[in-house]
């Protein structure tokens, strides 16, 4: 008996889903053939350091590359981890702290820490 994951990965099932739904899927982001037969390239997404984001911009955290395990656990406890949304509230001048909002909480992070966090800027 197949598990749910094995059934989900079954190629014959994935081809029949659009027909069952009554619509064609959106262009395939993996670079494979789309229903129109034209290969689609994956979209390019620019990742920037959190310290480079302008004030007021919403972002999604993509990677946290801190060397110290203690700091990584602290950031995770604050809710700053890959896949989470946050907003850059303020950037202090002359290399000062960056104020970010995660949910309803606000935190000040040093520039050195923000340099190790890569984010994707989202539309406002």
C-alpha positions, 0 to 999 in steps of 0.5 A: 500500500502506498503512503500519501507522499508516494501517491502525491509524487506519482507522475500519472496522478499529477498529470490528471489533476489539471484535467480533474480541476477543469483548468490548466496549471500555471507555468511550471516554476521548475523549468519543465514543460508547461501545458502550452509546450513552452519551457518556463524558466524559474523566476529570478528572486533577488536575495539581499541582506537584511541590513540593506533593506529600506525602512518600511519594506516587508520581507520574507526571511530566506536564510539565516547563516549565523555561525554561533548556535546560541545566536541561531537559537536566539533568532529562532526564539524571536521568530526570525527564521526562514519562511517568516515575514517581517517588516523593517521599521527603521535603520539607524544611520552610520551602521547602527541597529535595524529595528524589525517587526515580527508579528506584533513584536519589535526587535533591534538587531545589530548590523553584523547580525543583519548581514548574516540574514538573507531576505526576499523583498516583497511588494508593499 
